[in-house]
Amino acid sequence: MRILHTADWHLGKVLKGRERTPEIRQALQALLGLVRSERIELVLVAGDLFDRSVVSTEAEAAAFEFFVGLRELQVPALVIAGNHDSRERLEALSPLLSLTGATVFGNLRFAEQGGVVEALGARVALLPFLSERRLVKAGDLLQGDGAEWKKTYGQGMGLILKNLATGFSGDLNLLMAHLTVEGGQLGGGEFTFHTTNTYAIQPGDFPQTLSYVALGHLHRQQQVCEAPLAWYAGSLIQLDFGEGENSDRGALIVEVAPGLPARVHPIRERWGKPLKTFRLSRETLDRRWEEVRTFPGYSKIVIEGPGNAALRERLFKELPDLLEVEFHTPEAEIKGPTPVDTENLDWVEAYAEYRRTTTAKEASPELLEAFKQVYEEAHTPSNQPAH
């Protein structure tokens, strides 16, 4: 069976005021071309279809367009929610998307609840993103001992994986999950709170009965486990500036067959506009001006030296695709990092940044989970049960 493994679309992404959805839509159209030309039989979408709980109609339309395209090609899809997706929204859309041949899980289902589905002769376990709070709730349902599940996230996820493995049968078993694997590298644009060691599981937690593990969450395309073979597909486009600017991303074509090792073929396309950080001194700025001006994507300039309002204004005026300017001085490093543009953060990220700037300390995972719980409950319609 030939599988297209994709993840981390982040439709609705806005970077420093620039809407990235048109770039992501073009990448999705390129994926449909791959499905056609590479004779793909099944598509796995491993979470974070959307960048936040509420996105534009254009972002939702781009997702629907992709699944309608799969229906025209008569290729089914399996889809799970990521940490950026609205679980409730995906569950509500599931009946509609099923008309295109897509099976969508916003919430976790245990093996006995249908959490392992059959697709073209394979058994596929679907594991949407689980926060620590929801993991404890899952533990209550599975074993009735939430206190045990509060010990570590990794231990709890290990129990979830063992439960899902009970639904496997035959020689071809797959897992699709949105989570962090210990040792995985960030690709830029991830919500760091959900990728720390607290949220990481060990490669050894994956059941050995698996033929392949399709992962989403980290935006760098990479293999993170040999047995069973586990890969992150990576984000479709470069989502943010940072250390992962040159990391691989794109999609994966995976060949699986009973009794044979899975074969992975990386598709490392540079879809979307590239992002680049130029680190310059005041002395080298003029010398490299043409290089910065002709860069074919979005740029960020970091200048060593004191801030200058006139220079900042000139840069933004003359470089239309410049999104950010920073001035680095020893004094600024002592005072702390440059404030984050909270306009482009979701509510949990914005609250984390508020705590960071007002208390000079990182908010604990427990505090952020409590905030997220209150926010979700406050925004759950009165005629729908809170999850």
HELIX and SHEET records of a PDB file:
HELIX    1   1 THR A   21  SER A   37  1                                  17    
HELIX    2   2 THR A   57  LEU A   73  1                                  17    
HELIX    3   3 ARG A   87  SER A   98  1                                  12    
HELIX    4   4 ALA A  111  GLN A  113  5                                   3    
HELIX    5   5 GLU A  132  LEU A  142  1                                  11    
HELIX    6   6 GLY A  146  TRP A  149  1                                   4    
HELIX    7   7 TYR A  153  ALA A  165  1                                  13    
HELIX    8   8 THR A  192  THR A  195  5                                   4    
HELIX    9   9 ASN A  197  TYR A  199  5                                   3    
HELIX   10  10 PRO A  203  ASP A  205  5                                   3    
HELIX   11  11 ARG A  282  LEU A  285  1                                   4    
HELIX   12  12 TRP A  289  ARG A  293  1                                   5    
HELIX   13  13 ALA A  309  GLU A  318  1                                  10    
HELIX   14  14 PRO A  330  LYS A  335  1                                   6    
HELIX   15  15 THR A  342  ASN A  344  5                                   3    
HELIX   16  16 TRP A  347  THR A  359  1                                  13    
HELIX   17  17 PRO A  365  ALA A  378  1                                  14    
SHEET    1   A 6 ALA A 102  PHE A 105  0                                        
SHEET    2   A 6 ALA A  77  ILE A  80  1                                        
SHEET    3   A 6 LEU A  42  VAL A  45  1                                        
SHEET    4   A 6 ARG A   2  THR A   6  1                                        
SHEET    5   A 6 ALA A 251  ALA A 257 -1                                        
SHEET    6   A 6 LEU A 260  ILE A 267 -1                                        
SHEET    1   B 2 VAL A  14  LEU A  15  0                                        
SHEET    2   B 2 ARG A  18  GLU A  19 -1                                        
SHEET    1   C 6 VAL A 116  ALA A 119  0                                        
SHEET    2   C 6 ALA A 122  LEU A 127 -1                                        
SHEET    3   C 6 ASN A 173  HIS A 178  1                                        
SHEET    4   C 6 TYR A 212  GLY A 216  1                                        
SHEET    5   C 6 ALA A 230  TYR A 232  1                                        
SHEET    6   C 6 GLN A 222  CYS A 225 -1                                        
SHEET    1   D 2 THR A 180  VAL A 181  0                                        
SHEET    2   D 2 ALA A 200  ILE A 201  1                                        
SHEET    1   E 3 LEU A 275  SER A 281  0                                        
SHEET    2   E 3 TYR A 298  GLU A 304  1                                        
SHEET    3   E 3 LEU A 322  HIS A 328  1                                        
END                                                                             
